[in-house]
Structures are given as C-alpha cells and as structure tokens.
Amino acid sequence: MTTLATTALHAADSPRPPRWAEAAERALARCERLARCSERADVLVRRALTPALAEAHALLREWLEAAGLEVRVDALGNLRARLEGASPQTLLIGSHLDTVPDAGKYDGTLGVVLALSLVEAMASEGARLPFSIEVVAFSDEEGVRFGRPFLGARALARGLGPDDLALVDADGVSLAQAIAAFSGIDEADVPAAVAACALRGPASDERADLLAYLELHIEQGPVLESLDLPLGVVTGIAGHVWQSVRFEGRAGHAGTTPMSLRRDALTAAAELALAVEEEALRSPGLVATVGRIVAAPGAHNVIAGAASLELDVRSVDAAVLERGLVAIEAHAESIARRRQLGWRRQLRFEAPSVRCEPGLRALLADAIRAVGVPVHELPSGAGHDGRVIAALAPIVMLFLRSPGGLSHHPDERVHAGDVALAVEVAAEFLRRFAARFAPEVHR
C-alpha cells in the first residue's frame, strides 16, 4: 500500500479522470438528501440538538462508516468521524450541519459532505496517511436556536461556561436541557459531558495534537462569480461584533403630541440605522448592518416609547473594526442627546478576525494551479467554525463560487463542475500537505 505522501500522480499531469465528476454527483445527491432532514416540511431549517439534526446524523453515520471511519456524536451534537493513520497527529476537516430558517442546501452541509468525498477519494487511491483525519460536522455554527453562534466549535476548542448552558431558545428550553435530552443524560451530568467534548490528547489533559483545520465552503458572496472563477483561497475571517442598541423615550398619542415635543425612540433608531450605513460606506474594509428594529408599544397611532435595533459590524482588519464601533457609538450618543432619549447597548457576540495560515494558503494555491485554475485570494466576511478552531491549530479554507452571490436563501446553488474541482483540489492539497508538512511536525 502506498502512502499519500509519495503518490506520484498529480492532477495536472494527465487528463482529468471522470471520478471527480462522479464524486461531485454523489456529493450533490447527499446534500439533496440531507436537505430533507428538516424541522419543517415546507422549508429547510435544522437547528442544533433537534430531531432533524439527529436524522442528518443517521445518514452521515451510514456514509462515513461505509468509508471506514469510526463515528461518534458528542454532547453538543457534533458528529465526529475518525480515520486512523500512521500517526495520532490529526488533520481536522469539516463544516457545520445547522442552518438558518428557510435555508439553502449547501451552506455548511456541502463542506461536511466534501470532507467525506475527500476520504473516499483517498480510499480509491489505496493511500495510507502519515497522520490521522477527523471529519467533524459542527452542530451549531449559525446560533439560530440559542442566539449565540459557534457553540459546537467552542465546545471542541475553548469549552462552554455556565452562561452558555443557561441560554434559552424561543420555547424556553435551556441549552443544558437540550443537551440532556439530545444525549439522553441527566441534566446534572451535562457540564462533565460538555467538558468531554474538547479535543484532547488520548492520555492527558493536553490539547490534541492537531496539524491543521481544512474547511471547504461556498463563498456566500458575489466575488468569485464576478471574476468567473470556480474557487478561491481564503485569506482570513472577518472580526465580528453583534450588538443590541435600545433607545428609550416617551410614548404618546400620534394625533395630539406636537412634533416638537416628541421623544420618539423609533425615529432615533431609524436615524442610527442610516448613520451605520454611512459609516460603513466611508470606511474601506468595514461592513455594518442593522438587520432588525423593534418598536414598542408598536401601534400605528402611538409614538414609540422604546425601540431596539440589532447591529452587525465586521472587518478582517481589527483596527478598522474598532474604529467603526467607536464611531457608531458616538452616533448613538449624539442622536440620544439631541432627541432627549435614554439609550444603552448590549454586546451579544464578538469574535476577533482570524488569518488563515500563510504556508497552508500557499499550499492550497499550488493545488489550485496544479489543476489548471487561476488562483484568487479573498477574505471571508461571513463567520466560520475555523475562527474558533484557530485557537487550536492553523486553519485553511477553500471557497466555492456562489451563483448569484446567494446564500442563506432556498435558491442557494453551486455548479457541479465547481464541486468536482473542489474535491480534486482538496485531494491535491492533501498530497502536498502530507509530503511537505507531516514530516516536519514533531512534539
């Protein structure tokens, strides 16, 4: 049996074999099948620790075990499948299985399925790895159910605290209760079960010896399509802050309160939304969004006494992000003072920007060139599980073109040819990774 590190054939050395198209066809069919694992029959929605996620696990387990991997599901609902190699040192490959409401079929799911496709491609070559592979399907990246993203990856990398376990969903079910129900354990045992999710070495409390984390993901934006390119190398993942801002004024009758005497919280929120947009437009590298405004009491003939808005601010450049946040806070303070309103903000989530490891990026770029595709590097404005796993290991990401730049939408699509190229590039990357990186790794 040959080792992957010494496999001689490279994709650019011969006509492209049909197996990559066949691998893409299988991957897309699996995404279609997984899309039927949904909490609702009319739209795709698959949240963490739900029966829909368990149904998806059953399918993945069948496919992964057929490929020779040992499969388990941890307390957070992360499905983890391991292929032992010549060394316990591990390359982690994966993405997430949870979705937004009314989702597309490929965000996250395609990356999980392509990790399986990559293992199957290696098996077809009769390759034996000089390291182990763990395929992971994270249970909660989107943060839809409990309002806090990356719970699955955080359980592996940093752990969860009591404030995480106390989070509640829209039905009043806490994360601790959901874990207990999903795993079939007593709620009192949840903290220990969560601690056991962490990636650790086999005989100590040390973190597992991870070589790297590889993720394949749709771009979720229009850049690659605008360049007519199928694939892209991700340079880094944007820093990301979610905030709630609340203005408090005074409710009043819409017909009897003169305009000059109003303390309208909703108009303040609207003014801040426009200021946020203007700040992002004049700050290169910054994106900022107000995605939701809620006014109270919420009647058409009542001046809003309170209004809350949800703010999302991102940049790959940490300094740009910080300047944007400071400027937005100044806008909110100015608006509240001028309109004689109270205001406060609450941090909902924050994560720093993360750079993909330069050596791994170069290796991935070489793999793309080897299959005859131009290389383009681009940042990710969307968050990904790799942002959290970067605390444990260097990360590298491959983007696939998103037709129409569309994602988080039921019309989300991919091109079958792009999927075939992605599997081929990932296999080429793995050959090069095994040959160049594995011999250099030592404790």
Sequence and secondary structure as in RCSB ss.txt:
>XXXX:A:sequence
MTTLATTALHAADSPRPPRWAEAAERALARCERLARCSERADVLVRRALTPALAEAHALLREWLEAAGLEVRVDA
LGNLRARLEGASPQTLLIGSHLDTVPDAGKYDGTLGVVLALSLVEAMASEGARLPFSIEVVAFSDEEGVRFGRPF
LGARALARGLGPDDLALVDADGVSLAQAIAAFSGIDEADVPAAVAACALRGPASDERADLLAYLELHIEQGPVLE
SLDLPLGVVTGIAGHVWQSVRFEGRAGHAGTTPMSLRRDALTAAAELALAVEEEALRSPGLVATVGRIVAAPGAH
NVIAGAASLELDVRSVDAAVLERGLVAIEAHAESIARRRQLGWRRQLRFEAPSVRCEPGLRALLADAIRAVGVPV
HELPSGAGHDGRVIAALAPIVMLFLRSPGGLSHHPDERVHAGDVALAVEVAAEFLRRFAARFAPEVHR
>XXXX:A:secstr
  BGGG    GGGS   THHHHHHHHHHHHHHHHTT  SSSSS    TTSHHHHHHHHHHHHHHHHTT EEEE T
T  EEEEE  SSS EEEEEEE    TT  S TTHHHHHHHHHHHHHHHHTT B SSEEEEEEES SS TTTS S 
HHHHHHHT   HHHHT B TTS BHHHHHHHHHT  GGGHHHHHHTTS B TTSSSB  EEEEEEEEE  SSHHH
HTT SEEEEEEE EEEEEEEEEE B EETTTS GGG B HHHHHHHHHHHHHHHHHTSTT EEEEEEEEEES  T
TEE SEEEEEEEEEESSHHHHHHHHHHHHHHHHHHHHHHT EEEEEEEEEE  EE  HHHHHHHHHHHHHTT   
 EEEE S  THHHHTTTS EEEEEE  GGG  SSTT    HHHHHHHHHHHHHHHHHHHHHTGGG   
